[in-house]
Amino acid sequence: MAIITISRGSYCKGKEVAEMVAQRLGYRCLSREVILDASEYSNISEIKLIKAIHDAPSILDRFGRSKRSFIAYYQRALSLSVQNDNVVYHGLAGHLLLTGIPHVLKVRITADLDHRVALEMKRDGIPMKEARRLILKDDQERRKWTQSLYGVDPRDSSLYDFTIHVQRYTVNDAVDFICRSANLEQFQTTSKSQKILDDLALSTQVKVALMDAFHNIFVKSDHGNVLIYVKSDMPKLRKLQIAAKDLIDKIPGIYSMEVHPGGVTPPGAV
């Protein structure tokens, strides 16, 4: 059992590959479902969220949501969606939102620009110059979004377990590569890796429940023991402590809850 994330650009056949991998392995295939969940919890319409994703992160400020809170809503939706494994996800930044989960197979699907331009020309019946302009614009927007939120370039090969250039292989070849890799021992779910994912899902749920009332908090769960890190001079500290304790009976899986004012936020906190 594994979780597969597929990062893709436009006209790279990533959606087609993802759906075929899911069908062959008997996995669920997710993309828009995560947007819908994040939309429900953030009270931002799906259309506005999609526009924010494809335009620029700054558009979120118009809806009263910071980039960090958007990440929290989206990460919560994704981590809960994949918690039971056997899933292929081909949406926004899965390889980054699920960082540190050992049984996640991270794949990048790419193609040369000329190959993508030819597909755009064929699909929309537009001249080469216009097709190239549209694809380059889309690539720039995707890079801008990822760099703004995470400080990394989505083209960085170190972010993935491997990259497939689909103009050099058939879609079936790509599907074969991914399915064989998903069955390797290192991508099988273990009790330890499942616990890491469960803790991530729990951390994101706690963060989403508190962050609108209490800004600049970071949350980390360790086997259900939830730690909330805040600045030492944070206003309403006592109210945060009370609100955090109240979550123990509201969110399943919490064993204990502590608020840590000041100090250094540990790696892996959301």
N, C-alpha and C positions, 0 to 999 in steps of 0.2 A: 504494500500500500504506500502511496506517495502523494505529494502535492506537486503539481507542475505549474510553473508560471511561464507564460510566453509573452515576451516583450516584442513589439513589432512596430514598424513604421507603416505608412500608407503604401499600398500596392506591393506588399511583401508576402501576401498570401498567408499571413499569420492566423487570421480567423479560420480560414479553411483548414490549415494544419491543426489548430487547436481542436476543432470540431471532429476531425478524423481521428486524432489521438484519443479523445474522450470516447468516441464510439468503439474504437478497437479495444481499449482497455476496460470498457464498461464504467467509465468515470463520469461524473457530472461535469458539465462545461459551463463556466460562469464568466460573465462580463457585466452586462447591464444590471443584473440583479443586485450587485454591490452598490452601484449608483443609486438604485431605488431605495435600498436600505439606508444609505447615508442621507439621502434626501428626506426620508421620513423622520430621522432623528435630529437632523439639523434644521428642519422646517424651511429648507430652501428647495424650491421646485427642481425636479429633474432637469428641466430645460435650462434653468439658470446654472445648475451645477455643470452640465455639459458645456455650456458657454464659457464658464470659468475655466474648465479644463482645456478647452481648445483656444481660448483667447489669451488670458493672462491671469495669474494668481491675484493681481491687484483688484480684479473685479469683485472678489469676495468681500472687500471692505465696504462695498455698496450695500451688502446684505447684512452688515453688522457682524461678520465673522472674520476672524483673522486666518491667515494661512495655517497656523499651528492648530487651530481648532478644527479646520477642515480636515487636516491630516488625521486628527483624533477620531472624528466621525467616520472617516473612510476606513481607517485602520481597524476600528471596532467592527464595522460591517464585514470587512474581509476576513479578519481572524476568526470571527464566529462562523462565517460561511464555510471555511475550510477546516474547521476543527475536527470534523469526522473523516478527514482524508478522502482519497479517491476522487480527486477533483483536478480539472484543468482550468486555470484562470488566465484570461488574455485581455485584462483591462489595465487600468492605470497603476503603474509602479508596483506590481506585486512582488517583484524581486527585492524591492527596497522596504516595503511595508512588512514583509515577512523575514527580514534579515535575522540571522541567528537561529532559524529553525532548521535542524540538520536534515530532515527528510523532505525538504523543498528542493526540487530540481528546477534550476533557473536557466531558461533558454532564451536566446535572442534570435529572431528571424530577420534577416536583412537581405537586400538585393542592391545591385549597382544602380546608380541613378538613371542611366540610359534605359535599363530594363524596366524600371518603374515608369519612366516617362512614356515608353512605348505602350504600356498597359493603360495609362491614363488617356493617351490619345485614342486608343481603340475603344475604351469604354464610353468616353464622353464626346468623341468625334471632334476634338479641338486640335489646333496647330501645336507643333512641338514646342514653340516658345512659351505658349500659354500653359501647357502641361508642365513644363519644367518650372515655371514661376510658381504654380500652385503647389507642387510637391516640395520645393525648397521652402516656401512659406510655411507649410505644414510641419516640416522638419524643424524649422527655427522655433516655432511655437512649442513643439514638444520639448525641445532642449531647454527653452526658456523656463517652461513650467518645472521641469525636473531640477534644473540648476537652482531656481528660486526656492524651491521647497526643501531640497536635499543637498544642494551644493555639489552635485556630481553631474557628469555628462552621460546621458543614456547610451552613448556610443562606446563608452569605456568597457572593453571586453572583460576586465577583471570583475565586473559586477555579475557575470553570468558563469554558469558551469560550462557552457559551450555556445558557439554561434553557428548558425546554419545559413549559408548563402543560397537562397532558393533558385537563383538563375543558373546555378551550377548543378543542382540536384533537382529531381522531381519532387512533387509534394509527397508522393509515397515514400521516397527516400527519406525525407525529413521526418515523416511519421515513424518510419522504421527506427531511425536513430533515437528518437525521443522515447519510444516505447521500450526499446532495449535498455536504454539508460534508466528508465523509471523502475525497471525490474532488478537493477543492481543492488547489492546488499547495502551500500552506503546511503541509499535513498529509501530504505524501508523504515517504517515507523517503529520506534522502540518506546518502551515505557518512559525513558529519560527524555527523548525528543518530544513525545506527546505532552509531557509535563511542561516543557519549555513553551510549547504552543498554548497550552491551557493557561499558563501564567501570563502570556502576552494578551490573550483574549480577556482575561480577568482585569489586567491593568488598564486596557483600553475602555472597558465598561465603567470602571471606577472613575477614570479621567473624564469621560463624557458626562457622567452623572454630576460631577462637581465643577467642571471648568467654567461654565457660564457665570456662576456665582463667585468663583474663586480663580482668578487669573494667575498665570505663571506658576502652575503646579506641575510637578513631574511625579509619575507613579511607576512603581516597580513591584511586582509580585514574585515571591519565592515560595513555591509549594503552598500557595494560598495565603501566605503571610504578606499582607499588603503594606507597603511603605509609601507615604506621600511626602515629597520633599518640597519645601517652600523657602522663600527668603526669610531671614530672621526677623525682618522688620515688616512682614506682611500684615496689613490691617485685617481685622476680623479673624485672627488666628484661632481664638477660642471657638468661634462659630464654625470654622472649618473642622476643628476636632470633633465637635458634636455632630456635624453633618456626615463626617467620615464614619463615625461609629454607627450612625443610623443605617448605613449601607450594608452592614453585616447581615441584617435580616432581609435585605431587599435583593441582593445579588448573590446567587448561589456560588459556592466554592470559596468564600472568604472565611479563613480561620481566625485571623487576627487583623487589626488595623492600627497603624501608628502614623502620627504626623511628626516629621522631623524638620523643625525650623533651622535654617542656616546649614552650613556644611556644603559638601560637594555632592552634586547629583551623580549617582553611579551610572556606569555604562548600561545600556539596555532599558533605561527608564523611558517611558513614553510621555 
